[in-house]
């Protein structure tokens, strides 16, 4: 599992990373809120401190929840009821206060991931005669295999996860690239044009001018 550890305290971060590494997790460290916002798209779970040097962790959580459902466990020294309630209402999946017992943290992580798996959508999405196998990363159109690049499949997977619903350009760029720069915006258009051409299903992928895209009706 890929864990993004958002923690500005070097000692705390090193201890947590070592413990998680020993249990087979791949840990990436972010020391500030800006790094967390740039890098969360590639993570399976976030461990988020609230006392960050550049941005309050609750604001980071709020901004991530606008574009992603990645599981988030808040790990912080703030133990007042107001912070706990606010964190949970903003979309944290769990909230632990420091100092934390490692066994409890690992158990909470397992519980959060289990709930996320249970609430996940179908692994195979059908849109007209296009079959998108999210687990196997395979796409078929009319029974024929469609070869997509990694980025093309990632974009299609996000759209398939919101089948029939408009998905904003911002959300697509954030989930696939973790970035919303002008260069990425241009790349998004190029990749989606290629997806359209490879699927060869007019009307399947709709552009919503000024907002984003929709897959299916």
C-alpha positions as CSV (number, residue, x, y, z in Angstrom):
1,X,0.0,0.0,0.0
2,X,1.2,3.5,-0.8
3,X,1.0,5.8,2.1
4,X,1.6,9.6,1.9
5,X,2.8,10.7,5.3
6,X,2.1,14.5,5.8
7,X,4.2,15.4,8.8
8,X,6.6,18.3,9.4
9,X,8.3,16.8,12.5
10,X,11.4,14.8,11.2
11,X,11.6,12.6,14.2
12,X,7.9,11.6,14.2
13,X,8.0,11.1,10.4
14,X,11.1,8.9,10.5
15,X,9.6,6.7,13.3
16,X,6.3,6.3,11.5
17,X,7.9,5.7,8.1
18,X,10.2,3.0,9.6
19,X,7.3,1.2,11.2
20,X,5.1,1.3,8.1
21,X,8.0,0.2,5.9
22,X,8.6,-2.8,8.1
23,X,5.0,-3.9,7.5
24,X,5.3,-3.7,3.7
25,X,3.9,-0.3,3.1
26,X,5.6,2.2,0.6
27,X,5.8,5.5,2.5
28,X,6.3,8.9,0.8
29,X,6.8,11.9,3.1
30,X,5.4,15.4,2.6
31,X,6.5,18.0,5.1
32,X,4.0,20.8,4.2
33,X,0.5,21.2,2.9
34,X,1.5,22.3,-0.6
35,X,3.4,19.0,-1.0
36,X,0.4,17.0,0.2
37,X,-1.9,18.7,-2.3
38,X,0.6,18.1,-5.1
39,X,1.3,14.4,-4.3
40,X,-1.9,12.9,-2.8
41,X,-3.2,11.6,-6.1
42,X,-0.7,8.7,-6.1
43,X,-1.5,7.5,-2.6
44,X,-3.8,4.7,-1.3
45,X,-4.0,6.4,2.1
46,X,-2.9,9.7,3.7
47,X,-1.7,10.2,7.3
48,X,-2.3,13.9,7.8
49,X,-0.9,16.1,10.6
50,X,-2.8,19.3,11.2
51,X,0.0,21.5,12.5
52,X,1.8,22.1,9.1
53,X,4.1,25.0,8.6
54,X,2.5,26.5,5.5
55,X,-1.2,25.6,5.6
56,X,-3.6,24.4,8.3
57,X,-4.1,20.6,7.9
58,X,-7.9,21.1,8.0
59,X,-7.7,23.3,5.0
60,X,-5.5,20.7,3.2
61,X,-8.2,18.1,4.1
62,X,-11.0,20.3,2.8
63,X,-9.2,20.9,-0.5
64,X,-8.4,17.2,-1.0
65,X,-12.0,16.2,-0.3
66,X,-13.1,18.5,-3.1
67,X,-11.4,16.3,-5.7
68,X,-10.6,12.9,-4.1
69,X,-12.0,10.2,-1.9
70,X,-8.6,8.8,-0.9
71,X,-8.8,7.6,2.7
72,X,-7.4,10.1,5.2
73,X,-6.4,9.4,8.8
74,X,-5.7,12.6,10.8
75,X,-2.8,12.1,13.2
76,X,-2.3,15.3,15.3
77,X,-1.6,16.7,18.7
78,X,-4.9,18.6,18.6
79,X,-7.2,16.8,21.0
80,X,-9.9,19.4,21.5
81,X,-13.5,18.4,20.6
82,X,-13.9,21.2,18.1
83,X,-10.9,20.0,16.0
84,X,-12.0,16.4,16.1
85,X,-15.5,17.2,15.0
86,X,-14.3,19.6,12.3
87,X,-11.8,17.1,11.0
88,X,-14.5,14.3,10.7
89,X,-17.0,16.6,9.2
90,X,-14.5,17.7,6.6
91,X,-14.1,14.1,5.5
92,X,-11.4,12.5,7.6
93,X,-11.9,8.7,7.8
94,X,-10.4,8.6,11.3
95,X,-8.8,10.9,13.8
96,X,-6.0,10.0,16.2
97,X,-4.2,12.2,18.7
98,X,-0.5,12.1,19.5
99,X,1.3,10.3,21.0
100,X,-0.2,7.4,19.2
101,X,0.3,3.7,20.0
102,X,1.7,2.0,16.9
103,X,-0.5,-1.1,17.2
104,X,-3.6,1.1,17.4
105,X,-2.6,3.2,14.4
106,X,-2.0,0.1,12.3
107,X,-5.4,-1.3,13.4
108,X,-7.1,2.0,12.5
109,X,-5.4,2.0,9.1
110,X,-6.6,-1.5,8.4
111,X,-10.2,-0.6,9.4
112,X,-10.2,2.5,7.2
113,X,-8.9,0.6,4.2
114,X,-11.5,-2.2,4.8
115,X,-14.3,0.3,4.8
116,X,-13.0,1.9,1.7
117,X,-12.9,-1.5,-0.1
118,X,-16.4,-2.3,1.0
119,X,-17.7,1.0,-0.3
120,X,-15.8,0.9,-3.6
121,X,-17.7,0.8,-6.8
122,X,-17.8,-2.1,-9.3
123,X,-14.5,-3.3,-10.7
124,X,-15.9,-3.6,-14.2
125,X,-17.9,-0.7,-15.6
126,X,-20.1,-1.1,-18.7
127,X,-20.9,2.0,-20.8
128,X,-22.9,1.0,-24.0
129,X,-20.7,-1.7,-25.5
130,X,-17.5,-0.5,-23.8
131,X,-16.2,-2.6,-21.0
132,X,-13.8,-1.0,-18.6
133,X,-12.1,-3.5,-16.2
134,X,-10.7,-1.3,-13.5
135,X,-8.9,-4.1,-11.6
136,X,-7.3,-5.7,-14.7
137,X,-6.7,-2.3,-16.4
138,X,-8.3,-3.6,-19.6
139,X,-10.7,-1.9,-22.0
140,X,-12.9,-3.6,-24.7
141,X,-15.1,-1.9,-27.2
142,X,-17.6,-4.2,-29.0
143,X,-15.6,-7.1,-27.7
144,X,-12.3,-5.9,-29.2
145,X,-9.4,-5.0,-27.0
146,X,-8.5,-1.3,-26.9
147,X,-4.9,-0.4,-26.0
148,X,-4.6,2.7,-23.9
149,X,-1.5,4.3,-22.4
150,X,-1.2,4.6,-18.6
151,X,-2.5,8.2,-18.5
152,X,-5.3,7.4,-21.0
153,X,-6.5,4.5,-18.9
154,X,-6.3,6.6,-15.7
155,X,-8.5,9.3,-17.2
156,X,-11.0,6.8,-18.4
157,X,-11.0,5.1,-15.0
158,X,-11.9,8.4,-13.3
159,X,-14.7,9.1,-15.7
160,X,-15.9,5.5,-15.4
161,X,-16.0,5.9,-11.6
162,X,-18.5,8.8,-12.2
163,X,-20.4,7.2,-15.1
164,X,-23.1,9.5,-16.4
165,X,-21.9,12.4,-14.2
166,X,-20.0,15.5,-15.2
167,X,-16.4,15.5,-13.9
168,X,-14.6,18.8,-13.8
169,X,-11.3,19.4,-15.6
170,X,-9.8,20.3,-12.2
171,X,-10.8,16.9,-10.7
172,X,-9.4,15.0,-13.6
173,X,-6.1,16.8,-13.5
174,X,-5.8,16.5,-9.8
175,X,-6.6,12.7,-9.7
176,X,-4.4,11.7,-12.6
177,X,-1.5,14.2,-12.5
178,X,-1.9,15.7,-9.0
179,X,-1.5,19.1,-10.7
180,X,-3.6,21.7,-12.5
181,X,-1.0,23.7,-14.4
182,X,-1.5,25.1,-17.8
183,X,0.8,22.4,-19.3
184,X,-1.2,19.7,-17.7
185,X,-4.4,21.2,-18.9
186,X,-3.2,21.0,-22.5
187,X,-2.0,17.5,-21.9
188,X,-5.5,16.5,-20.6
189,X,-7.1,17.6,-23.9
190,X,-4.6,15.7,-25.9
191,X,-5.0,12.5,-23.9
192,X,-8.8,12.6,-24.0
193,X,-8.8,13.2,-27.8
194,X,-6.7,10.1,-28.1
195,X,-9.2,8.2,-25.8
196,X,-12.1,9.3,-28.0
197,X,-10.3,8.1,-31.2
198,X,-9.3,4.7,-29.8
199,X,-12.8,4.0,-28.4
200,X,-14.4,5.2,-31.7
201,X,-17.8,5.6,-30.1
202,X,-19.3,9.0,-31.1
203,X,-21.3,10.5,-28.2
204,X,-19.8,8.2,-25.5
205,X,-17.5,10.9,-24.1
206,X,-19.1,14.3,-24.0
207,X,-17.3,17.6,-23.5
208,X,-19.1,20.0,-21.2
209,X,-17.9,23.4,-22.3
210,X,-16.4,25.4,-19.5
211,X,-16.5,22.6,-17.0
212,X,-15.3,19.2,-18.0
213,X,-16.4,15.8,-19.4
214,X,-19.0,13.1,-19.0
215,X,-18.7,9.4,-19.9
216,X,-22.1,7.9,-20.9
217,X,-25.6,9.3,-20.5
